[in-house]
Amino acid sequence: MLVWLSQNFIMMPIQRYCYPYRQKVKLLRIFNRLKNKQRDSITRYGINRKAGVTAVEMAVVLVLLAVGATYGVRHYSQYVNHQVTQSAANQLQVITTAVGNYARDNRAALATAASTSPGYITTVSETDLKNGGYLLPSASLTNPFGQTYQILVKGSATSATDQKIMPFVVSDGNNAMVEPGDARRVASAVGGSAGYTTSLEPETITGLNNLWQFDVAQWGVSPAPEIIASAVFYEEGVEQMDLSELLHRNYDPANPHLNRMNTAIDMNGNSVTSANQFSGVSANLSSALTVGAGGISSAGNVTSSGQVSGNTVVANAISSNGSISAGGDVTGNSMYASNWFRTYGATGWYSQTYGGGWYMADATWIRAYGNKSIYTPGTIQGGYIQGNAIRSIQYAPPGGGCTGGSIGYYGSSTMNCVNGTWRSAGTAPGAWWASCFIVETNNESSPSYAGYLCKNTGAGHSITYNHTCCPA
């Protein structure tokens, strides 16, 4: 009895599902020892000892039965799951072939429909495939895991003309799997056209061996783990499918167009991270632009309707309709303003090269920084000119012509321009020289001027004579 139980209820499942041949041999040796022990017990101790030995043996048998059943059930479950996975893979291959044939025969109609559909995606129904003879009447788009496949055909705004379409089979992501990872196992059984999602990346459908990759949103599908898909356009023989329309993740020097976008990218509120450099014509931002230590470098304009702030701004030209705020220096070739240049505190304009400038330290005076002099070949005009001393550098010989209101000098005398003639600027009351002037002639005799009395006051330059003329 013991031998029969061990061979039929223990060894059969163990041999089929778990233990290798070596383990089987060890167990047989144990059972033979138990059997021989039972026989020896009957011979040596008589029939009264048989019942006790048999109870021990039965306990051992029950333990071994439990162990064998545990391993056997588990491996049997794996076996059943493998059969379901293979069945799902066979079904997906049949559907992929059917959709590829349908797309080839109805390319023009599908391309036109996709070009005018939302997201440039149109659909193919189970009825379409069956009525056209592409699927058997008994076939179903629901796989053994309870997921239902959708058949999507993606085009573009120009697909009605260029006839470029991309058929795609994708499940609804019903997560009624026997084990996690079944979607990947189904894709592995199908081959290159198949793809899947995982619980870690439910929003990304990845082709087997990373041959292709799509965000589920590109196909209007909601993120879910264990989605099973088939990129029909990868199947051999679907000639109308243009693989160049796919954006490749890796650079191919022979085909640079595979890394080129032909339309705008909608990030749907998501970020672009770990980028090395952004290059383009313009950047339009609805909120603040934050830049780290790298800074912003532009050969053109940086335009903002809000604030542009930074430690250092270096540019050929800065144009702003709003404020420009800097915590450090602002450096440029030229700066123009249609309003004021404003400063705070005892600051103003300063020449970095020559160390002078203009500033204000109170509410009254505009001051020259660094005690610099003020020079102009033009005119300085004001209500009053005030200072410790006023010195003219205009040479003003008495009797010479001048412009009214000017001040000059002659020797150590200050000269005034009176009626177009330089005259002494003496102001002492009653001084005879108060309005005198000196004339230099070649004659020793003094000249005559109406209202003036002239007197020879000595030799002048060379052989000339000086004549001092004062009011008569």
KAHU-V798739 format. One record per backbone hydrogen bond with DSSP energy under -1.0 kcal/mol. NH is the residue of the N-H (numbers start at 1). CO is the residue of the C=O. If there is no record, write none. Layout:
BEGIN
nh=NH co=CO
nh=NH co=CO
END
This chain:
BEGIN
nh=5 co=1
nh=6 co=2
nh=7 co=3
nh=8 co=4
nh=9 co=5
nh=11 co=6
nh=14 co=10
nh=15 co=11
nh=16 co=12
nh=17 co=13
nh=18 co=14
nh=24 co=20
nh=25 co=21
nh=26 co=22
nh=27 co=23
nh=28 co=24
nh=29 co=25
nh=30 co=26
nh=31 co=27
nh=32 co=28
nh=33 co=29
nh=34 co=30
nh=35 co=31
nh=36 co=32
nh=37 co=33
nh=38 co=34
nh=39 co=35
nh=40 co=36
nh=41 co=37
nh=42 co=38
nh=43 co=39
nh=44 co=40
nh=45 co=41
nh=46 co=42
nh=49 co=46
nh=50 co=47
nh=53 co=49
nh=54 co=50
nh=55 co=51
nh=56 co=52
nh=57 co=53
nh=58 co=54
nh=59 co=55
nh=60 co=56
nh=61 co=57
nh=62 co=58
nh=63 co=59
nh=64 co=60
nh=65 co=61
nh=66 co=62
nh=67 co=63
nh=68 co=64
nh=69 co=65
nh=70 co=66
nh=71 co=67
nh=72 co=68
nh=73 co=69
nh=74 co=70
nh=75 co=71
nh=76 co=72
nh=77 co=73
nh=78 co=74
nh=79 co=75
nh=80 co=76
nh=81 co=77
nh=82 co=78
nh=83 co=79
nh=84 co=80
nh=85 co=81
nh=86 co=82
nh=87 co=83
nh=88 co=84
nh=89 co=85
nh=90 co=86
nh=91 co=87
nh=92 co=88
nh=93 co=89
nh=94 co=90
nh=95 co=91
nh=96 co=92
nh=97 co=93
nh=98 co=94
nh=99 co=95
nh=100 co=96
nh=101 co=97
nh=102 co=98
nh=103 co=99
nh=104 co=100
nh=105 co=101
nh=106 co=102
nh=110 co=106
nh=111 co=107
nh=112 co=108
nh=113 co=109
nh=114 co=110
nh=115 co=111
nh=117 co=114
nh=120 co=117
nh=121 co=118
nh=122 co=153
nh=124 co=151
nh=129 co=125
nh=130 co=126
nh=131 co=127
nh=132 co=128
nh=133 co=130
nh=134 co=129
nh=135 co=129
nh=139 co=136
nh=143 co=147
nh=146 co=143
nh=149 co=141
nh=150 co=170
nh=152 co=168
nh=153 co=122
nh=154 co=166
nh=155 co=120
nh=159 co=156
nh=161 co=158
nh=162 co=158
nh=163 co=159
nh=166 co=154
nh=168 co=152
nh=169 co=230
nh=170 co=150
nh=171 co=228
nh=172 co=148
nh=176 co=174
nh=182 co=179
nh=185 co=181
nh=186 co=182
nh=187 co=183
nh=188 co=184
nh=189 co=185
nh=190 co=186
nh=191 co=187
nh=194 co=191
nh=195 co=229
nh=196 co=206
nh=197 co=227
nh=204 co=201
nh=205 co=214
nh=206 co=196
nh=207 co=212
nh=208 co=194
nh=210 co=207
nh=211 co=208
nh=214 co=205
nh=216 co=203
nh=218 co=215
nh=219 co=216
nh=220 co=217
nh=221 co=216
nh=224 co=202
nh=229 co=195
nh=230 co=169
nh=231 co=193
nh=232 co=230
nh=233 co=167
nh=234 co=231
nh=235 co=232
nh=238 co=235
nh=239 co=237
nh=241 co=238
nh=245 co=242
nh=246 co=243
nh=248 co=258
nh=255 co=252
nh=258 co=255
nh=259 co=256
nh=260 co=257
nh=270 co=267
nh=295 co=292
nh=313 co=329
nh=315 co=331
nh=325 co=308
nh=327 co=310
nh=328 co=310
nh=331 co=313
nh=347 co=345
nh=349 co=358
nh=351 co=356
nh=355 co=351
nh=358 co=349
nh=359 co=367
nh=367 co=359
nh=369 co=357
nh=371 co=368
nh=396 co=409
nh=399 co=422
nh=400 co=397
nh=402 co=420
nh=405 co=417
nh=406 co=403
nh=408 co=415
nh=409 co=394
nh=410 co=413
nh=413 co=410
nh=415 co=408
nh=416 co=423
nh=417 co=406
nh=418 co=421
nh=421 co=418
nh=422 co=400
nh=423 co=416
nh=424 co=436
nh=425 co=414
nh=431 co=428
nh=434 co=431
nh=436 co=433
nh=437 co=469
nh=439 co=467
nh=441 co=465
nh=452 co=449
nh=453 co=470
nh=455 co=468
nh=457 co=466
nh=460 co=464
nh=464 co=461
nh=465 co=441
nh=466 co=458
nh=467 co=439
nh=468 co=455
nh=469 co=437
nh=470 co=453
nh=472 co=451
END
